[in-house]
Amino acid sequence: MALENEINQRKFYSEYQKARINIIYTSNWLFEKVNAIFDESDITPQQFNILRILRGESKALSTMQIRQRMLDKMSDTSRIVDRLVRKGLVRKTPNAEDRRLVDVVITTRGRKLLEKIDPFEQDIDKCMNNLTEEETKTLNHLLDKLRNVVPVLLILLLPALGFAQTGTAVQSAAAAQTVDSTKDAATKAVPLVPSKTKPKYEFRAAWIASVENIDWPSKKGLPADSQRAEFIRQLDMHKRNGMNAVVVQIRPAADAFYPSPYEPWSEWLTGVQGKPPSPWYDPLQFMIEETHRRGMEFHAWCNPYRAVKTIGRSSVAPDHVTRRHPDWFVRFENTLYFDPGNKEVQQYVVTVIRDIVRRYDIDALHFDDYFYPYDIREGNPRYDFPDKASYAKYGNGMSIGDWRRSNVDSVILHISQAIKEEKPFCKFGVSPFAIWRNKSQDAEGSETSGGVTDYDNLYANILLWLQRGWIDYVVPQIYFDFDQPRAPFGPLLDWWAHHSYGRHCYIGLGIYKAFERVAAWHDPTQIPRQIRAMRTYPEVQGAIYFSSASFVKNPNGWCDSLRNNYYNYPALIEPMPWIDTTRPHEPSFRTEYNQKDFSGTVWHCKGDPRDRLRGYAIYRTDSANIGTDSLAAFDFIPYDSVAGFTVRSGSAEQKGKTWYYYVTAISRNNVESKAVPLLFSNFISSNTN
């Protein structure tokens, strides 16, 4: 067979190349099996994609809507739908509102066909375990031949082998990742087939929770060196998994993970609220610097209203705000909360946030979903929020629900204004509960039947904040699987994609759910399916995962899936044009050639000293002409006064395919400069000829 002939003829320059070729050929072999299934079922990949789109919808779609959801926006959608109709896989009916349109739905026969041929809807282990004895022998025979090939130095030909690396310790890190990837593929049988989309821009982040020591630090009172080492380990893990940002909780309960003039040191940092770290350091400053050093954004996560997490158990400092202003607080269940209706409270919260933004080089200020408490039962004397005094004082004739929403609106508006006054480039994001309102409560609501909503129970009118432009991004926490009966992932994703009002929308994904006793979350395809579903919506710009510590155990092989498949290249963060559209200057650089190891290293610097940069994006193409608008970056170099990028070439005798490299500067607001050509992979050959 062709694959066997390629392996027989292949020469390798190192074990690392063989390791990657191992993965590539295994992937190709699986591709051939998938193609055979398609041929057997008499269905084309485009027909398959349309069936999956229809299956994921709860209502009929017109051919125009189907086309909009297709990745390639193909013009022959109607013709392909007609072929599916003839096969009995979909059904067409006239559109009730527009006679020019037809509605399309998937049939039972179409659903059964998808169940048969869609390998990504099942555990990949099932695919591997169902190989026949002959198929297993064939695959092992091919890989045995691959392992026994004698390595010979050869100029790199395949783009997947990634010879170019930065001028620091990235080369050794890449080698280690190569070995890890091969090991993961062999032991966990994670999907090796590349994702169908490779978006240039994608926000990829993890929440790092400090409350109750969920993620960091691992326990109270760790020495400062141990705290720093733990945080670096988590950062490096997320960097390996392809993340480009972290969202770190720095104010969990009117306390601080930084020296604050208003609030005491957090008990979850040192064990006793008010006690500084020992030896002394500024954790927030440290975390920001380490995050930026890796080219990642740092979003400072604060809880606005929680003051004492567990009454009688939490450590409370003598100078804590609850002791200085006891009239600002109310008790609900076993927690002490700021009273959002108190005007002095509103001003105090704004002051605390303004101080953070002014003093620290954060990229964004982030609020979670905890505004008014979850368990409020409005009108129930026993379970309602005890804010009747402030309501009587400030209610001004509004219903108590509208008044509570106006209290939260006021804080969001004033914090938004304070952030932009201090640093116009600093973003403001909110991560609400997944359901704004149910359709049964509001015509604008989602096709869900949740018992809790943002609007009615948490008094958070997220849509208003998006419509008015008070927040820059929203992160609905859709911690549900596709088949959740009351709040399925698909309809919620669709709803938020169409209700972000031009602001960025990132989806909160619950990787932690893998540790719960719910069958759907033991399915290794659950998170990959959610990623693929998100990528079908241009209104959705990425995801944030809860929570950081959940990644450590690689649940369901999801870290492998991110590292080897979905996030196996560096994505840029999409700029927010309402904040800034100013392009940085084209970067300057100088090149050093090393004839001994056939390499060229490019050292970058700002095109203008006034530019504020996150780093440099490297592009690689086989064309001397490039347009970077839609091309995914090949590498990302975090900004540093000494930032290098090395390309290894070959001698004249080893001359192979030419790769052209380009670089752009990326501003702190993620705006990209024009591309500048760097060098090409056969530069030494051309110099010696």
N, C-alpha and C positions, 0 to 999 in steps of 0.2 A: 504494500500500500504506500501512498505518497508520504504519509507521515513517517513510516519506517525508513524510507529512502532518505528523507531529510536528516533523520537522526544518524544514519550510517555515514553520511557525508559530512556531518558537522564537526568542526574542530573548535576547541575551546581554549581560551587563554587562562582561565582560572576556575577554581571551585565555585566562586560566587556566580560566575556566568552560568555554569552548569545548574546551579540551584534555581536560578530564575528561569532558565530554559525548561527545567523540570516542571515548574508551575505553568509556563506557557503551553507546553505540549499537553499537559494534563487537561488544561482548560480547552484547548483545541479538540482534544479527544471527546470531551463532554459536549462541546458544540456540535460535533458530528452526530452524536447520539440524539441531541435535541432536533437537529435538522431532519434526521430520519423519522422522528415522531411526527414532525410537521408534514413531511411527505406522505406518511402513512395515513394521516388524518385529512389529507387533501385541503390544507388551509395554508394561506400565505402569512408571513409575519405581520403585514399590515392588517389583514382580516383579524388575526389574533389580537392585535392591539385595540382594534375597535370593539371587539367582544369584551375585552377587559374593562374598557371605559364604560360600556353599557352596564356591565355587571356591578361596577362600583357606584352606580347612580340609583337613587331611590325613585326616580321619575324618568319619563321618556325624554329623549334628547332629539333635537332637530339635527339634520346633517351639518348645518352650520356650527352648532354647538359641539358636535363631535370633532369637526375639523379644528376648532379652537383648542380642543383638549389634546390633539395629536401633537407629538413633539416636532414633526417636520412640516406641520400645516399643509399637508398634501392637498393638491387641487382636485384630485379625482375621488374624493370621499364618497360622493353619491354613487359613482360606478361601483366602488368596492362594497358599499352597503347593499346595492342591488344584487351583487353576487352572493352576499350572505343571506339575503332574502330567498334566493333561488335554492340555497342549500338548507333552508328551514332553520337557520341559526339566529335570525332576527326577524322582527315583524314590523311593518310600516303601517301607520294610520294617518289620516289627514289631521293637520294641526287645527285645533278648534278656533284659534284666534286669527290665524293668517293662512289663507288658502294656498299661498305660494310655498308653504313649508309642509313637511311631513315629520311626524314623530317616529322615532325608532326605539324599540325595546328589545332586549335579548329574550330569546325563547328558552324553554326548559331544555331543549336539545342543545342550544348553544352553551348553557351553563354546564351541562354534562360533559360537553367537549372540552371546555376549559379545565374542568376537574381532571380530565385525562391527560391533557398535554401541557399544562402549566407547571413546570418543575419548581418554580420559585414559590408556589403556594403550599409546598410541602417541605418537610424537613429534608435537607440535602442528604442527610444520612440514609433516608429511605431510597434515594436514587442509587447511592453507592452499594447499599446492602442488597438491592434487588438485581445486581449484576449476575449474569449467568456465569458458570464456571469457565466457559470458553472466553467470555468477555474479560473476566478478571485476569485470566492467564495472558490475554492479549495486551492489556494495559500494563501488567507487571513486566511482560517481555520487553515492551517498548522502553519502559523506565529503566530496566536493567541494562539495556544497551546504552542508554543515556549515561548511566552511572559509570560504565566501563570505558567511556571514551577517554583517550589520553589527552590532557590539556596541552594546547599549543597556543602561543601568543598570537592574537588576532585582533585587528582593528574592530571596534564595536560597530555592529550593523543594526541592531534592533533598538528602537526607541524605548521599549519597556525596560531595558537594562540600565538606564540612567547613569551614564558615566560621569556626568558633570555634577560637581558638588561644591559646596562653599569652601572657602579657604581656611576654615577652622577645623574642628574635630568632626565635621559632618561625615567625612568619608568613612571613618571607623563606625559611626552610628549607622550609616546606610548599610555597611557590611553586616552589622549585627542584625539589622532589621530584615535583611535578606534571609539569613539563617532562620530567624524567628518565623518569618512568613511561611517558609517551606515546612517547618515543623508544625505550625498551626494547621496548614492545609492537610498534612498527612494525618494528624491526630484527631482533628475536630471535623474534618470534611466540610469546611465552610465553603460557601459558593465562590467559585473562582471566575465565573463568567462576569466580565466587566458590566457596570451599570450602563443602561442604554443612553443615559444623559451624562454630560460632564460639564456642569455649569461653571462658567468663569467666576461668577459671584455666588457665594453661599456663606451665610453666617453659621458657624459651627461652634457651640459653646457647651460648657457644663456648669451647673450650679454647684458651688462649694459652700455647704451649709455649716455654720458654726454653732447654732443653737443646739443645746444638748449634745454637743460634740459629734454631730451626725457625720461630718466629713473631715473637718479640720478645726483645731488640733484633735488628735485621736482621743485624748483625755485631758482633763484639767491639770494645770500646774506643771506641764512638761517644761524642762529647761529650754531656754531660748534657742540654743543650738538644735535641739531636737525638733522644736516647732518649725524652724527654718528648713531643716532637712526634710521633714514630712511634706511641707508645702512644695518644695522643689521636686520631690518625687511625684506628687500629683500633677504638677505642671508638665513635667517631662512625659508622663503617661499620656496626658491629653494631647500634647504635641505629637507624640508618636501616632496617636489615633486620628490625627488630621484636624484637630480643633484649632480655631484661630481666635478664640476668646474664652475668658472665664468670668463667671458672675459670682462674686465672693461676698458672703454675708459679713458685714463689718459693724452693724448695729442691730443685734437681734432683739434687745429688750431695754431700750433707753440706756444702753451701755455702749462701750466702744472698744474696738480693736485698734485703737490709735490714741495718742494723747489728746484728749478733748477738753476744752475749757468748760464744757457744759455737762458732761456725763462721765461716770467713773469707768475704769477699766473693766472689761467683761469678766464675769466669773468663769466662763467657759475657756478663757485664755489662761488665767492664773490660778483658778480654784477659789479665789475670794474676790468678790466684786470690790473694785477700788485699788487692788494690789497691782502694781506695775510688773511687767515681765522682768525676769532676772536671769542673766545680766540684762540691763535695760536695752531695749531697741524699739523702733517704731515698726510694728508689724505691717501696717498699711503701706508705709513707704517702701518697705522691703518687698512686699508682694507686688506692688506696682512695678518696681524696677525689674524684678525677675520676670514678670509677665511680659513687659515691653522688650526685654532682652531676647525673648523668644519670638518676637514679632507678633504677639497676641494682644488683643484689646483687654483692658481691665474694666469691668463694670462693677461699681460699688453698690452692693445690695443692702438696703436698709428696710427695717420694719417700722412703719410710721407710728403705730398706736400701742403696741404691746409694751408694758412697763415692768411688770414682775411676772415671770413665766409661770411659776407655781407658788402660790402664797403658802408660807410656812416651810417651804423647802428651798426656795431660791435664796442665794446670798444677796443681801441688799446693803449697800454701803451707807454709812451715816450721812453722806452728803448727796445721796441719790435724789433725783427730782421728786420722787414720791414722798420723801420726808420733808423736802423744802416747800412743796406746794401740794399738800394732801387733798386740797379741794379741787384739784384738776383731775382727779382719778375716780373711777368707779370699779367695783368688783363685779365680774360676771363669771359664774361658775368658780373655778379656782385660780383665776388669773386677774391681775390688776391692769386696767386699760386706761390710757388717756381718754378723756371725754371729748370726742371729736366736735361736739357742739359748743365747747368752751372756746371763746375767741382768743383767750390768752394761750391756750393749748395750740391752736392753729398757728399763732405767731411763733411760738417756741419751736415747733417742729420745723417750720421754714428756716428759722435761725440756725438750727443744728445742721440742716442740709446745706445751707449756704456756706457754713464754715468748712464743711468737707470739700465742697467744690472749689472754694477759694484756695485752700491750702494744699490740695493734693492733685496730682496730674492724672486724674481718672479720665477714662474715655466716655463713661456714661454713669448716670445715677439710676438705680433700679429699685422698684418697689415690687413686693410679692403680692399675693392675693388677700392678705389679712388686713382688711379695713375694719368694718364692724365684725364682731365674731360670727362664726359659722352657725352656731346653735340658737340664734335668736328666733323666738316665736312671737312675732309682733302681736301685741294685744293680750298676751298671756301673762298674767301678773307674776307667775313663778319663773318664766323663762324669757321674759322680755328684757331688753337692755335697760339698766337703771339710769336713764338720762332725763327723767321727767323734770328735774329742776332746771336744767339748761334749756329744755324744750319750752318750759313755761316762760323763761326769760327771753329766748331768742326765736321762738317758733314763728312769730309774726303771722299767725293765721294759716300756715301751711299744714298739710297733713303730716303726721310724724314721719312717714316714709319719705315724702318729698323733702322734708327738712333734713333728715339724715343724709340723703343723697346730696343736698346742697352743701352740707358740711364737708363731705369728702371732695366734692367739686371745688370748693374754695381752697382746700389745701393743695390739690393737684394744680390748680391754676397758679397759685402764688409760688409754689415750688418751681413750676415751669418757668415763671418769670425770673425767679432768683437765679436759677441755673444759667439762663441765657444772659443775665446781667453780669454774672461773674465770668463765665466762659461760654461764649456763643457756640463754640464747637462741641461742647459737652452734650451728649445725648441724654434723653430722659425716657425710660421705658418702664412699662408696667406689665406684670405677669398675672392676669386674672384667672379665676376658675374657668373651666371650659365652656360653661353655659351662661350666656348673657341673659337670655330669657327663652322659655319654651314657646313654641308656636301657639300652644293653647292659651298662653298668657298675653301674647303680643303677635300681631300679624308679621312683624319684622323678626320674630324669634326663630330659633333653629328647630329642625325636625327631631326634637328630643322630648323626653318626659322626666327630666331630672327633678329631684325634690329640693335642690338648692340652686339658686341662680345669683349671679353677680348683682343684678338690679334689685331684686326683691329681698334678698337675705343679707348680702354684704353691703348693700347700698352703694355700689360702685357702678356708675353709669359710664362704662368704658366707651360706648359708642359716641357719647357726647365729647369725651376727651379727644377721641380720634377726629371727629368731625371739626372740632374747633382748633385742632393742631396743637393741643396742649402737651401731648406726648409725641415722641418721635418713633416709638415702636411699641408693639403689643406682642405678648407671648402667652396666648391661651394655653393653659395646662391641660392638654387633651390626653390624660393618662388612662385612656380607654382603648380596648381592642376593637377590631373591625366588627365583631359580632356582639358587642355589648348591647343588650336589649333596649336600654333606656337612653343611652348616649353613645351610639357607635362612632368610631373614629371618622369614617368617611364623610358622613353628613356634617359633622362638626368642622372638619377641615374645610369643606366646601363653603360652609357658612362664614367662617372667619376670613377665608380668602376673598369673599365678596363683601366683607364689612370692615375692611381696614382703611378705607377712604384715602388711599394714596400713601398712607404711612407704612413703614416696614412691618411685616408680620412674620414672626418666627414662631414655630410650634414647639410647645413644651412636650417632650417625650418622656415617658416614665420607664426608664431602663430598670429602675428599682423593682418594678412589678414582677420581674423574673423570679424574685424570691418569695412571691406570694403563692398561695395554693389555688391558682386559677389556671386551668388547662391551657387557655389561649396564650398565656404568658410563658408557657414552657415550649411554645412553638418557636424554633429559631428563625422562622421567616417573618415574625410579627413586626419587629423593628425595621428590617429591610423593606418590607412592604410599605410601611408608613413613610419611609424616606422616598421610595419611588412614587408614592401617591403625592407627596408634597411637591416633588419636582415637576409634576404636571401642571402646577398652578404658577403662572408668572407673578401673581400677587404675593406668593409666599417666598421669602428670601432666605430661609434656613431653619435651624432648630436649636433648642437648648435642652440638655438632658439632665434629669434629676435621678440620682445625684452622683456626685463625684466618686464617693467610696464604692458605689455599685459597680464601677468599671473594674475594680481591682481583681475581682474573681472571674472576669471575662464571661458573664452570664450568657448562656446559649451561644457562645462563640461570637457575640456581637462586637466585641473589640476587634476580633479578626476580620469580621465583615467590614467594619469601618476602615481599618488600617489597610486591608488588602484589596478592597473593592470600592466602596462608596466614597471614602475620603483618602484615596491613595495618591492624591496630588494636592498641591496647595491651592485652595480657593481664596480669592480676594473677597473682601467685605464690600458689599455694594454701597456706594456713597449716597448720602441723603441730600438731594439737590436743594431742598429748602434751607439747609444749613450752610452749604458752601458748594460752589462749582468751580472754584479757582484751581486751575491746573498748576502743579509745581513745575519748576524748570526742568528741562531735560538733564539727566544726571551726567556728570563728568566722570571720566575714568582713565586709568593708565593700565597698560598691559605688560606683563612680564612673561617671557618665554623660557622654558627650560628644555634644552635639546636632549638632555640625558634621559628624562622620563617622558618625553613627547607631550608636554603639557603647556598650557597657557593659563595664566591667572590674571583676572581682571579685578582691579581695585577701584571701588566706586566712591564717589563723594558727591555732595550736593551740587546742583547746577547753580544755586544761589544760596549764600549762607543764611538768608532769611527764611528759606523753606523749612517747614516742620514736617519731618518725614516719619512714616512707620517703617519704611524699608524700600526694597527694590524688587520688582517682579522680573523674573527671567523667562524668556520665551524661546522655544526651540522649534524650528521648522525646516523642512527640506526645500523651501523656496527662498530665493534671495529677496523676494518681495513679501512683506508681511502687513497684515492688518490685525491689530491686537484687540479690536472691539469685542470680538466674540471668542477669541482663542483663549483656552485655559492656560494658566501659567505653568511653566515647567518646574520652576523653583521660586521660593520667596526668601530673600536675604533680609533679616531684620536690620533696621538702621543701626549703624555703628560708625564711629569715626574711621575705623579700619574694617571695611566690609569687602570680603573677597569672594570670587567665584572662579572655580578651576574647571577647565575642560581638558581632557586627555585626548590626544590624537594618536596618530601612528606614523611609522616611518614611511618613506616613499614606497617600499615594497609591500606595506600593509594597507595601502590606501584603499579606503572603502567609500561608502556613501557619505556625502557631505551634509553636515547639519549646520544651519545658520542660527546664531544666538543673538537675541536682542534684549534690551533692558529698558524698563520704565521706572520712574520714581513714583512712589505711592505716598500721598500726603497723610497727615494724621486724620484727616477727614475722609480718607480712602479715595480721593480723587487722583487719577492717574495722569502722568505726563505723557508726552509723545514718546514713541519707541525710538531707541537709538541702537544701531547695529554694533555688536561687540566684536565677534570673530566667527570663524567657521571651523568645523572639526578637523579638516585636513590642512590646517594652516601650516604645519611643519613640513608636510609633504610639498606644499607649494613653495615654501621658502628654500627647500633643498634641491628642487628640480632645476 
